[in-house]
Amino acid sequence: MSSAEIASLPENNGNIPPYRYDRAAQARVALNRVPFYWSRIETSNGYSDYRWQDATVAQDAARGLQINAILMNTPAWGTTASVATGTQVAPPPRLGQKQLPSRAADPAALPTAASPETYPPRNLYAPIFTDGDMPGPGKQINRQNYWARFVFDTVVKYRGNVRYWEIWNEPDFRPTDQSGWFGFWSGTVADYVRLLKVGYIAAKFADPQTTVLMGGMAYYAGPTFFPQALNLIKSDSMATANNHFFDITAWHWYSRSSQMYVEVMSTRNTLASNGLGGKPIWVNESGVPAWNDPFYATRNSPYPGSATLDEQASYVIQAFAYGFAAGLDRIFIFQQYDDGNAEAYGLLRNNNSPRPVYTAYQVVSQYLQSFSSAQLIRDGSVDRVVFSNTPSGKVTVLWNNSPSDVSYTLRSSAPLARRAYRVDKAGNITTLNAAAPSYVIALPRATNNNNHQYNPNDYIIGGSPFFVVEEMPGP
């Protein structure tokens, strides 16, 4: 189980500055989530230009980064969208967009329809192969099924260099008038299941060793999407023989650190109740924007889902601890740099200066890089996650969820521990008495109640967390 994955490096022309890779390496980043926009690659039917993707894949490979590639956005020539003349369509959705268009803007300038890139491609329901949907030796991809052709050609091209292929981004986020026509998928749930099926079979036909992810879901944008999709998948006679058309399910959870536990456990239960228990779960977008960054201030007061710079650093530690306790296989932080996003999500600012959250991420990747088990223990207002057999020994991550400071007594591993110390989110180390029967840890109160319900008693991030590290004897 890995602890150092991040959706980090930006979409551009492939010329990513070396210092960004240096910063990623210093934080033990292992995986880069990269959009492969079909609309930009195949701008006309049958003509594909992968130069930008070639550059990024080559640079990532040279730096030892794996890639989670997202296949998304239908090109204009292949969309099923029907747009009336004069319609103000929304711009194509891009990874990294978080803010919706302002409803206070000039109404004449606001979109009145979703981007055609969010619609299902034409010929999606055409056979995947020239003789039907069933894969087999000697078969030929039906090149009139444009999505099957694009997926197959792309996976073949990067076979051996890209292992993880994600089928669209946030397919549960449907563009509507209420969202300012921002969103990623205008098709039905059934259309997405067909997109997933075609993509899965075409990708596996191109490279049987590849791994296919269901598109990372925003969840709150469409909470019934996932169970509906699973029901449709199970009703397909080809599903069982094809791993139900996905190897991994992916999710996007922001701002509330405990979601990493609650929602992952819920997802595990949903999978199990559908006979799909054991499928890996990723969170390939997570984070919280800082509202009080003096160098990147877009607002001067807290708003729902935001955090101070200090709280942002606490979030990343708690999110990883909760997620690993729930059995998450990978966690990504959105994102390494702010880039063009209008909110301060980045571990680093665009000028390459780190936020406290970058250091907190480094602490996580140092002490939780591997472990044999992770157990969440709830003790009143204090949550702690115990990690066994890390390279540093037994590691307990703990924090206080209440609005009052707590003096917490943690039982030690005496007399087994050879050395014990406490680490804060800035990486500062304080020696503890390993021979003592317990440690007394002062846990600061929770301060972030920036929830979307404006409930002053609902804290979405706990107080500053600590790592208690106990070096244990070797086997």
Stockholm file with secondary structure:
# STOCKHOLM 1.0

chainA/1-475         MSSAEIASLPENNGNIPPYRYDRAAQARVALNRVPFYWSRIETSNGYSDYRWQDATVAQDAARGLQINAILMNTPAWGTTASVATGTQVAPPPRLGQKQLPSRAADPAALPTAASPETYPPRNLYAPIFTDGDMPGPGKQINRQNYWARFVFDTVVKYRGNVRYWEIWNEPDFRPTDQSGWFGFWSGTVADYVRLLKVGYIAAKFADPQTTVLMGGMAYYAGPTFFPQALNLIKSDSMATANNHFFDITAWHWYSRSSQMYVEVMSTRNTLASNGLGGKPIWVNESGVPAWNDPFYATRNSPYPGSATLDEQASYVIQAFAYGFAAGLDRIFIFQQYDDGNAEAYGLLRNNNSPRPVYTAYQVVSQYLQSFSSAQLIRDGSVDRVVFSNTPSGKVTVLWNNSPSDVSYTLRSSAPLARRAYRVDKAGNITTLNAAAPSYVIALPRATNNNNHQYNPNDYIIGGSPFFVVEEMPGP
#=GR chainA/1-475 SS CCCCCCBCSCCSSSCCCHHHHHHHHHTTCCEEEEEEEHHHHCSBTTBCCCHHHHHHHHHHHHTTCEEEEEEECCCGGGBCCCCCTTCCBCCCCCTTCCSCCCTTSCGGGSCSBCCGGGSCBTTTTSCSBTTBSCCCTTCCBCTTSHHHHHHHHHHHHTTTTCCEEEEEECTTCCCCTTTTTCCSCCSCHHHHHHHHHHHHHHHHHHCTTCEEEEEEBCSTTCTTHHHHHHHHHHTSTTTGGGGGGCSBEEEEEESCTTHHHHHHHHHHHHHHHTTCTTCCEEEEEEECCBSCCTTSCSCSSCCTTCBCHHHHHHHHHHHHHHHHHTTCSEECCBCSBCTTCSSBCCSBCTTSCBCHHHHHHHHHHHHSSCCSEEEEEEETTEEEEEEEEETTEEEEEEEECSSSCEEEEEECCTTSCSEEEEECTTCCEEEECTTSSEEEEEECCCCBCCCTTCCTTCCSBCSCCEEEEEECCCC
#=GC SS_cons         CCCCCCBCSCCSSSCCCHHHHHHHHHTTCCEEEEEEEHHHHCSBTTBCCCHHHHHHHHHHHHTTCEEEEEEECCCGGGBCCCCCTTCCBCCCCCTTCCSCCCTTSCGGGSCSBCCGGGSCBTTTTSCSBTTBSCCCTTCCBCTTSHHHHHHHHHHHHTTTTCCEEEEEECTTCCCCTTTTTCCSCCSCHHHHHHHHHHHHHHHHHHCTTCEEEEEEBCSTTCTTHHHHHHHHHHTSTTTGGGGGGCSBEEEEEESCTTHHHHHHHHHHHHHHHTTCTTCCEEEEEEECCBSCCTTSCSCSSCCTTCBCHHHHHHHHHHHHHHHHHTTCSEECCBCSBCTTCSSBCCSBCTTSCBCHHHHHHHHHHHHSSCCSEEEEEEETTEEEEEEEEETTEEEEEEEECSSSCEEEEEECCTTSCSEEEEECTTCCEEEECTTSSEEEEEECCCCBCCCTTCCTTCCSBCSCCEEEEEECCCC
//
